[in-house]
Amino acid sequence: MQKICLDTGILNLYLANESPKKINELISRVKKGELQCYIIESVLVELYLNICKREGIEIARITTLSFIRDFPHILVNLDEDLIITAGKLKCQHQADLSHIDCMSIAFCLNTGITFHTTEKNLKKIPHNTLQRLKVVKYEY
C-alpha cells in the first residue's frame, strides 16, 4: 500500500469544505484504505489552531477530535531522529519553512514517504537535502 504524509494545509482545506477536487480524491482514497496516511502530531495542533481562528474554540475542539477519531491515519510522534532532522531543516531554512513543515518534511525524508502539501515555499529551497523529498503539491 502506498504511504503518504499530509500537511496542515490539505487538512485545513478539506475540513473547511474548500478543497479542490484533487484533495477530495486524495482524502477519499485514504478513507477507502487505498493509501496509508501518516500525520505528524504537531500538524493536528496547527489544524486545531486554524479552525479555532476561523470558527472558535468549541467548533475547533469538536472538529479536531472528530477528525482524529474518524479519519484513518497513523499519528507520528517525535523521536530523536525526527527532532534532529527537523531541527536541522529549520536551522537551514528559517525564513522559508515553518517548524511544522520541517517536522513533516523530516519524517518524509527519514522514511521515503511522499509528502502531500499546499506549501508554496518548497520550490524556493535550494538545499540538496530537499531534492530527495518526494512531493505532491496541491494548488488552491
PyRosetta script that sets phi, psi and omega in degrees:
from pyrosetta import init, pose_from_sequence

init()
pose = pose_from_sequence("MQKICLDTGILNLYLANESPKKINELISRVKKGELQCYIIESVLVELYLNICKREGIEIARITTLSFIRDFPHILVNLDEDLIITAGKLKCQHQADLSHIDCMSIAFCLNTGITFHTTEKNLKKIPHNTLQRLKVVKYEY")
pose.set_psi(1, 137.5)
pose.set_omega(1, 178.8)
pose.set_phi(2, -70.3)
pose.set_psi(2, 137.0)
pose.set_omega(2, -179.1)
pose.set_phi(3, -107.9)
pose.set_psi(3, 139.1)
pose.set_omega(3, 179.6)
pose.set_phi(4, -135.4)
pose.set_psi(4, 159.5)
pose.set_omega(4, 174.4)
pose.set_phi(5, -126.4)
pose.set_psi(5, 130.7)
pose.set_omega(5, -177.3)
pose.set_phi(6, -103.8)
pose.set_psi(6, 142.7)
pose.set_omega(6, 174.1)
pose.set_phi(7, -93.2)
pose.set_psi(7, 173.1)
pose.set_omega(7, -177.2)
pose.set_phi(8, -64.1)
pose.set_psi(8, -37.0)
pose.set_omega(8, -177.2)
pose.set_phi(9, -57.4)
pose.set_psi(9, -41.9)
pose.set_omega(9, 179.6)
pose.set_phi(10, -65.6)
pose.set_psi(10, -44.2)
pose.set_omega(10, -179.8)
pose.set_phi(11, -66.5)
pose.set_psi(11, -39.8)
pose.set_omega(11, 177.0)
pose.set_phi(12, -59.3)
pose.set_psi(12, -47.9)
pose.set_omega(12, -179.6)
pose.set_phi(13, -63.3)
pose.set_psi(13, -43.7)
pose.set_omega(13, -179.3)
pose.set_phi(14, -62.2)
pose.set_psi(14, -48.5)
pose.set_omega(14, -176.1)
pose.set_phi(15, -74.5)
pose.set_psi(15, -20.2)
pose.set_omega(15, 176.8)
pose.set_phi(16, -89.0)
pose.set_psi(16, 4.9)
pose.set_omega(16, -178.2)
pose.set_phi(17, 56.3)
pose.set_psi(17, 35.8)
pose.set_omega(17, 178.6)
pose.set_phi(18, -120.1)
pose.set_psi(18, 15.0)
pose.set_omega(18, -171.2)
pose.set_phi(19, -78.9)
pose.set_psi(19, 141.2)
pose.set_omega(19, 174.0)
pose.set_phi(20, -64.9)
pose.set_psi(20, 161.9)
pose.set_omega(20, -178.6)
pose.set_phi(21, -53.0)
pose.set_psi(21, -40.6)
pose.set_omega(21, -177.6)
pose.set_phi(22, -61.8)
pose.set_psi(22, -39.0)
pose.set_omega(22, 177.8)
pose.set_phi(23, -71.2)
pose.set_psi(23, -41.5)
pose.set_omega(23, 177.3)
pose.set_phi(24, -59.1)
pose.set_psi(24, -40.5)
pose.set_omega(24, 178.4)
pose.set_phi(25, -65.5)
pose.set_psi(25, -40.3)
pose.set_omega(25, 178.1)
pose.set_phi(26, -62.0)
pose.set_psi(26, -49.2)
pose.set_omega(26, -179.6)
pose.set_phi(27, -61.5)
pose.set_psi(27, -40.5)
pose.set_omega(27, 178.3)
pose.set_phi(28, -60.7)
pose.set_psi(28, -41.4)
pose.set_omega(28, 179.0)
pose.set_phi(29, -64.4)
pose.set_psi(29, -37.3)
pose.set_omega(29, 176.8)
pose.set_phi(30, -65.1)
pose.set_psi(30, -46.9)
pose.set_omega(30, -178.9)
pose.set_phi(31, -62.3)
pose.set_psi(31, -32.6)
pose.set_omega(31, 179.0)
pose.set_phi(32, -78.9)
pose.set_psi(32, -8.1)
pose.set_omega(32, -179.1)
pose.set_phi(33, 84.5)
pose.set_psi(33, 14.7)
pose.set_omega(33, 178.6)
pose.set_phi(34, -81.1)
pose.set_psi(34, -23.1)
pose.set_omega(34, 179.0)
pose.set_phi(35, -128.1)
pose.set_psi(35, 142.3)
pose.set_omega(35, 175.0)
pose.set_phi(36, -96.7)
pose.set_psi(36, 121.3)
pose.set_omega(36, -171.1)
pose.set_phi(37, -105.7)
pose.set_psi(37, 129.4)
pose.set_omega(37, 175.2)
pose.set_phi(38, -111.0)
pose.set_psi(38, 139.2)
pose.set_omega(38, 177.5)
pose.set_phi(39, -135.0)
pose.set_psi(39, 127.6)
pose.set_omega(39, 177.0)
pose.set_phi(40, -68.3)
pose.set_psi(40, 137.0)
pose.set_omega(40, -176.7)
pose.set_phi(41, -55.3)
pose.set_psi(41, -37.0)
pose.set_omega(41, -179.6)
pose.set_phi(42, -66.7)
pose.set_psi(42, -24.3)
pose.set_omega(42, 176.5)
pose.set_phi(43, -62.5)
pose.set_psi(43, -37.0)
pose.set_omega(43, -179.9)
pose.set_phi(44, -70.3)
pose.set_psi(44, -31.0)
pose.set_omega(44, 174.4)
pose.set_phi(45, -65.7)
pose.set_psi(45, -44.9)
pose.set_omega(45, 178.8)
pose.set_phi(46, -66.0)
pose.set_psi(46, -36.9)
pose.set_omega(46, 176.7)
pose.set_phi(47, -60.0)
pose.set_psi(47, -48.6)
pose.set_omega(47, 177.5)
pose.set_phi(48, -56.5)
pose.set_psi(48, -47.7)
pose.set_omega(48, -179.4)
pose.set_phi(49, -57.1)
pose.set_psi(49, -46.8)
pose.set_omega(49, -178.7)
pose.set_phi(50, -64.6)
pose.set_psi(50, -41.1)
pose.set_omega(50, 177.7)
pose.set_phi(51, -66.4)
pose.set_psi(51, -40.6)
pose.set_omega(51, 180.0)
pose.set_phi(52, -60.1)
pose.set_psi(52, -43.6)
pose.set_omega(52, 178.4)
pose.set_phi(53, -62.1)
pose.set_psi(53, -37.7)
pose.set_omega(53, -176.2)
pose.set_phi(54, -80.3)
pose.set_psi(54, -42.1)
pose.set_omega(54, -167.3)
pose.set_phi(55, -129.7)
pose.set_psi(55, -2.5)
pose.set_omega(55, 177.9)
pose.set_phi(56, 100.1)
pose.set_psi(56, 167.2)
pose.set_omega(56, -173.2)
pose.set_phi(57, -63.0)
pose.set_psi(57, -46.9)
pose.set_omega(57, -175.3)
pose.set_phi(58, -66.8)
pose.set_psi(58, -43.9)
pose.set_omega(58, 178.1)
pose.set_phi(59, -64.6)
pose.set_psi(59, -39.2)
pose.set_omega(59, 178.3)
pose.set_phi(60, -61.8)
pose.set_psi(60, -43.6)
pose.set_omega(60, 179.6)
pose.set_phi(61, -63.2)
pose.set_psi(61, -49.4)
pose.set_omega(61, -178.3)
pose.set_phi(62, -63.2)
pose.set_psi(62, -47.5)
pose.set_omega(62, -177.0)
pose.set_phi(63, -64.6)
pose.set_psi(63, -45.7)
pose.set_omega(63, -178.0)
pose.set_phi(64, -66.0)
pose.set_psi(64, -45.8)
pose.set_omega(64, 179.7)
pose.set_phi(65, -65.1)
pose.set_psi(65, -39.4)
pose.set_omega(65, 176.8)
pose.set_phi(66, -62.6)
pose.set_psi(66, -42.6)
pose.set_omega(66, 178.9)
pose.set_phi(67, -61.6)
pose.set_psi(67, -48.5)
pose.set_omega(67, -178.7)
pose.set_phi(68, -59.1)
pose.set_psi(68, -41.3)
pose.set_omega(68, -177.5)
pose.set_phi(69, -75.7)
pose.set_psi(69, -36.2)
pose.set_omega(69, -169.8)
pose.set_phi(70, -101.1)
pose.set_psi(70, -23.7)
pose.set_omega(70, -175.8)
pose.set_phi(71, -89.9)
pose.set_psi(71, 126.8)
pose.set_omega(71, -178.3)
pose.set_phi(72, -70.9)
pose.set_psi(72, 113.2)
pose.set_omega(72, -179.7)
pose.set_phi(73, -154.8)
pose.set_psi(73, 163.6)
pose.set_omega(73, 173.8)
pose.set_phi(74, -111.1)
pose.set_psi(74, 121.2)
pose.set_omega(74, -178.3)
pose.set_phi(75, -80.6)
pose.set_psi(75, 127.4)
pose.set_omega(75, -178.1)
pose.set_phi(76, -100.6)
pose.set_psi(76, 117.2)
pose.set_omega(76, 175.3)
pose.set_phi(77, -89.8)
pose.set_psi(77, 156.2)
pose.set_omega(77, 177.8)
pose.set_phi(78, -75.3)
pose.set_psi(78, 133.5)
pose.set_omega(78, 171.9)
pose.set_phi(79, -122.7)
pose.set_psi(79, 179.9)
pose.set_omega(79, -175.5)
pose.set_phi(80, -58.7)
pose.set_psi(80, -46.8)
pose.set_omega(80, -179.2)
pose.set_phi(81, -61.4)
pose.set_psi(81, -42.5)
pose.set_omega(81, -179.5)
pose.set_phi(82, -66.9)
pose.set_psi(82, -40.5)
pose.set_omega(82, 178.3)
pose.set_phi(83, -60.9)
pose.set_psi(83, -46.8)
pose.set_omega(83, -177.3)
pose.set_phi(84, -67.9)
pose.set_psi(84, -45.8)
pose.set_omega(84, -179.9)
pose.set_phi(85, -64.1)
pose.set_psi(85, -44.2)
pose.set_omega(85, 179.5)
pose.set_phi(86, -65.4)
pose.set_psi(86, -42.4)
pose.set_omega(86, 178.4)
pose.set_phi(87, -61.7)
pose.set_psi(87, -41.0)
pose.set_omega(87, 178.1)
pose.set_phi(88, -63.7)
pose.set_psi(88, -44.7)
pose.set_omega(88, 178.0)
pose.set_phi(89, -60.3)
pose.set_psi(89, -44.3)
pose.set_omega(89, -179.7)
pose.set_phi(90, -64.6)
pose.set_psi(90, -40.2)
pose.set_omega(90, 178.0)
pose.set_phi(91, -61.3)
pose.set_psi(91, -41.6)
pose.set_omega(91, -178.0)
pose.set_phi(92, -77.2)
pose.set_psi(92, -26.2)
pose.set_omega(92, -172.6)
pose.set_phi(93, -131.8)
pose.set_psi(93, 47.0)
pose.set_omega(93, -174.0)
pose.set_phi(94, -55.1)
pose.set_psi(94, -40.8)
pose.set_omega(94, -174.7)
pose.set_phi(95, -81.4)
pose.set_psi(95, -22.0)
pose.set_omega(95, -170.6)
pose.set_phi(96, -104.6)
pose.set_psi(96, -23.3)
pose.set_omega(96, -176.2)
pose.set_phi(97, -124.9)
pose.set_psi(97, 138.3)
pose.set_omega(97, 174.8)
pose.set_phi(98, -75.8)
pose.set_psi(98, 164.6)
pose.set_omega(98, 176.4)
pose.set_phi(99, -58.1)
pose.set_psi(99, -42.6)
pose.set_omega(99, -176.4)
pose.set_phi(100, -69.6)
pose.set_psi(100, -39.4)
pose.set_omega(100, 174.5)
pose.set_phi(101, -60.1)
pose.set_psi(101, -41.0)
pose.set_omega(101, 179.4)
pose.set_phi(102, -62.1)
pose.set_psi(102, -38.0)
pose.set_omega(102, 178.4)
pose.set_phi(103, -66.0)
pose.set_psi(103, -44.7)
pose.set_omega(103, -180.0)
pose.set_phi(104, -66.1)
pose.set_psi(104, -42.9)
pose.set_omega(104, 179.2)
pose.set_phi(105, -63.8)
pose.set_psi(105, -43.2)
pose.set_omega(105, 179.3)
pose.set_phi(106, -60.5)
pose.set_psi(106, -44.1)
pose.set_omega(106, 177.7)
pose.set_phi(107, -58.8)
pose.set_psi(107, -45.7)
pose.set_omega(107, -179.0)
pose.set_phi(108, -66.4)
pose.set_psi(108, -39.3)
pose.set_omega(108, 177.0)
pose.set_phi(109, -65.2)
pose.set_psi(109, -41.4)
pose.set_omega(109, -178.1)
pose.set_phi(110, -69.8)
pose.set_psi(110, -26.4)
pose.set_omega(110, -174.6)
pose.set_phi(111, -111.9)
pose.set_psi(111, -14.9)
pose.set_omega(111, -176.4)
pose.set_phi(112, 79.8)
pose.set_psi(112, 10.9)
pose.set_omega(112, -179.8)
pose.set_phi(113, -79.5)
pose.set_psi(113, 146.8)
pose.set_omega(113, -179.3)
pose.set_phi(114, -76.6)
pose.set_psi(114, 133.2)
pose.set_omega(114, -179.5)
pose.set_phi(115, -94.6)
pose.set_psi(115, 120.5)
pose.set_omega(115, 177.2)
pose.set_phi(116, -102.9)
pose.set_psi(116, 120.6)
pose.set_omega(116, -169.2)
pose.set_phi(117, -145.9)
pose.set_psi(117, 161.0)
pose.set_omega(117, 170.4)
pose.set_phi(118, -109.2)
pose.set_psi(118, 3.9)
pose.set_omega(118, -174.8)
pose.set_phi(119, -61.7)
pose.set_psi(119, 124.6)
pose.set_omega(119, -177.8)
pose.set_phi(120, -86.3)
pose.set_psi(120, -21.5)
pose.set_omega(120, -173.7)
pose.set_phi(121, -85.3)
pose.set_psi(121, -5.3)
pose.set_omega(121, -177.7)
pose.set_phi(122, -59.1)
pose.set_psi(122, -38.9)
pose.set_omega(122, -177.6)
pose.set_phi(123, -69.7)
pose.set_psi(123, -15.0)
pose.set_omega(123, 178.2)
pose.set_phi(124, -81.1)
pose.set_psi(124, -12.2)
pose.set_omega(124, -174.9)
pose.set_phi(125, -84.2)
pose.set_psi(125, 111.5)
pose.set_omega(125, -177.9)
pose.set_phi(126, -84.4)
pose.set_psi(126, -13.8)
pose.set_omega(126, -172.7)
pose.set_phi(127, -60.4)
pose.set_psi(127, 133.6)
pose.set_omega(127, -174.6)
pose.set_phi(128, -67.3)
pose.set_psi(128, -15.1)
pose.set_omega(128, 175.8)
pose.set_phi(129, -59.6)
pose.set_psi(129, -39.7)
pose.set_omega(129, -177.5)
pose.set_phi(130, -73.8)
pose.set_psi(130, -13.6)
pose.set_omega(130, 176.2)
pose.set_phi(131, -66.7)
pose.set_psi(131, -21.0)
pose.set_omega(131, 178.1)
pose.set_phi(132, -82.9)
pose.set_psi(132, -9.9)
pose.set_omega(132, -175.4)
pose.set_phi(133, -79.1)
pose.set_psi(133, 128.0)
pose.set_omega(133, 173.7)
pose.set_phi(134, -87.8)
pose.set_psi(134, 118.8)
pose.set_omega(134, -173.9)
pose.set_phi(135, -127.5)
pose.set_psi(135, 138.9)
pose.set_omega(135, 166.8)
pose.set_phi(136, -118.2)
pose.set_psi(136, 118.0)
pose.set_omega(136, -175.4)
pose.set_phi(137, -100.6)
pose.set_psi(137, 135.2)
pose.set_omega(137, 179.4)
pose.set_phi(138, -115.1)
pose.set_psi(138, 130.4)
pose.set_omega(138, 176.8)
pose.set_phi(139, -95.6)
pose.set_psi(139, 148.8)
pose.set_omega(139, 176.9)
pose.set_phi(140, -143.1)
pose.dump_pdb("model.pdb")
